């Protein structure tokens, strides 16, 4: 694969869901999302990501409102294809929204959107938010046909689901890891050629992100669990700074 070693154009958006998870376990006022966003900014993050789930298991409406009002970093809200949340986003107007599949029983997002089955719903909600100036991204598997369909629907960006790659990397399944990495690279190249911003996310941490960061056409990395897990030992500022350095160097 044709890789490069440095790309300072790579963007890191830090997902703060698990800061809210810790808070919601006891319904306290701490740890504070706004404080966390400020630390991320100081540490070199380029954006903040929050997943507003339908069950509100971690991020709450007020978290989105506060970050939108206070943080100087661009805000991305991950959300299901929900009319209720779409209406809320049209009121709050974050810079970006990423449409993701969502199941009540899942621990975390398990894969990309089934765009072929949901294209009419996706297109309707996407156009509603785009009309309010919101940049809309679709969370998809690294499948060429899905990327091509996303381009036809005129979304602004695609975030490639890197969960299968991450699972095989951590399982030390070398052949499958390289297969998945190649699928990601080809998907990124397809989307870039179609004029889409191409992002990646899910399951990425300080070791497995390095090969993905070698793909020059990737724009944004959305990383949360790996950073917050590292922060338990090093503090949030160091954890964010280390990840930003890895993806840009």
N, C-alpha and C positions, 0 to 999 in steps of 0.2 A: 504494500500500500504506500502511496505517495504522501508522506507525512512531513511536517516542518516542526522545528523545535520551539519556536517562539511565535506567539501571536498576541500582541498587546491589545488587539481589538476585541478579544474575548471579554464578555460581560458576565459578572457574577451577581445573580439575584438570590438573596438568602431567604429561605422559607422559614418563617417563625412559628409555624403551627405547634411545634413541640414545646415552645416556651408557654404557649397558651394551654397545652395539654397538662403541663405541670400545675399551672394556676387553677385549671378547672377541676383537678382531682380533689381539691379542698375548697373550691369556690372562694379563694382569697383574692386580694387585690394585687398580689405579687405572684410570680415575677411579671413585671410590667412590660407590655408589648412596645410601648413608645420608647422606653429606656433601651430596650433591646435594639430597636431600629436605629437609635442614635449611636449606639456602640458599633453597629454594623457600618454605619456611614463613616465613622472615625477610622474603622479598620480597613477601609478600601473597598467595601461592597458598592456595586453599581445600582442595585435595586432591592426592593423588598417584595416577597411573595407571601400571600395569605390564602389558605384554602377555606372558603366559607361553605362548609358542608350543610346539607339540608337538616341534619340532626343537631347542628351547632355543637358538636362534641368538643371542639377546641376553640377555634376562632369565632368570635361573636360579631354581630352587626356593628357594635360600638367600636370594636378594634379596627375594623375597616374604615369607619368614619374618622377616627382619631389619626390613624396613619396617613390618610388622605389629607387631613387638615394640617398636620404638624411636620411630617417627614419631608425633607427636600429630595429624597430619593424617589425615583419612579415606582409606583405601586402596581403590582400584578395581582389580581384576584383570580384564583382557581375556583371554578364553579361547575356544577352539573347543568344540564340543559333544562333549567327550571325557569318558568315564567316569573315566579315570585322573586327569585334572586336576580333575574334579568331586569325587572322593574327597579329593584333596589340599586343595581349597578348604574342604571340610567339616571338615577337621582344623585348617587355619590360621585359618579364619573371618575373611576380610577384610570390611570394612563393605559393600562392593559388588562384584558381578561383572557384567561385560558379555559376553554370548555373541555371538561374531562368527564369520563363515565363515573358513575357513583353507585355503589350498592350499600344498603344499610348495614349488612353484616360484615363488610370487609374491614380489615385493620388499616389498610392503605389502598390507594388506587392500584388496581390489579392489571391494567392494560390500557390500550388506546381506545378511542371512540370507534364504534362500528359505524363508520361514516356512510357506508352504502345503505344501511337501513335507516339512518337518522338524518340523511342529508337535507330533507325538507324542513325538519325541525331546527337543525343546526343553521341552515341558511336564514330562516325567519328570525331567530333570536340574534344571530350574528349581525344581520342588516339593521335590526332595531338598535343594537348597541353602537354599531359603526356610525349610525346617523347622529349619535350623541358625541361623536369624536373619540370613541373608545377603540383602541387597537385590539383586534380579536385574533387569538391564537387557538389552534386546534391541537389537542394532545392525541397523537397517532402512533401506531406501530410503525417500525421501519419497513413499510411496504410501498413499493413504487406506485402501485395503482391507487393507494390511498393518498399519497402525496399529489398525484396528478389530479385526483378528484377534488382535493382541497384547493388546488390552484384554480380549478374550474368554478368553485364556489366563491372565489375571490376573498378568501380570508387574508389577513395581513401576515400571519406567521404560522409555522407549525413547530410544535415541540415534540421531538421524537422520544418515545418511551424507551428508556435504556434499562428497564428492570430485568429483562431476560439476559442481556449482556452482563449486568452486575451479578446476577445469580450464578451464572456460569463462571465468571471470574472468581468469585468467592469460593465456589466449589472446586476450583482449580481444574476445570474442564477446558484445557487449553484449546482444543480444536473447535469446540462450540463457541468459546470466547472470541476467537478470531473470525469465525463465521458471522457472529452477531455484530462484531465491530465493522466488518465489511458491509453488512446490510445497512448499518447506521450511516457509514460514509456514502454509500450509493444513494441512499434516501436524501441525505443532506445535499449532495450534488444535484439530484433531480429537482429538489425544491428551490435551490439557489438559481438554477437555470430557468426556472419558471417565475423568478422574481420574488420568491417568498423569503422572509427572514426565517432562518432555520435554527431552532433551539434544541437543547437536550435536557433530560432530567429523569430522575427516579433511580434510587439505589446507588447513586454515585458517592464515593468517599475518597479519601486522600490517596489511596493506591490505585483504584480502578479508573479514576478520572483522568489519569495521565495519558493513556492511549487515546481517549476521546478528545482530549485537549489538543492532540496532534492533528485533528481534522481542521484544516484552515477555514472552511466555510461555515463552521458553527459560529453563531453570534452570541447566544446567551446560554449560560448554565444555571439551572434552577436546582439548588441544593439546600436541603434542610436537615434531615435526620443525622447525616454524617457530621455536619458542622456542630449541631447542638450536642451530639454525643461527645465530640472532642472537647467542647467547651466545659463539660463537667470536670475535666482534668486541667485544662489550660486557661480557662476563662474565655468568654465570647470574643473579645477583641483579638486575641492571639489566634483563635480557631478560624475566624473569618479572614484575618490577614494571611494566614498560611494557605488557605484555600485559594484566595485571590492570587497569591504569588504562583501557585502551581498552575492554574489555568492560563495565566498570562505569560509564564516563563517556561 
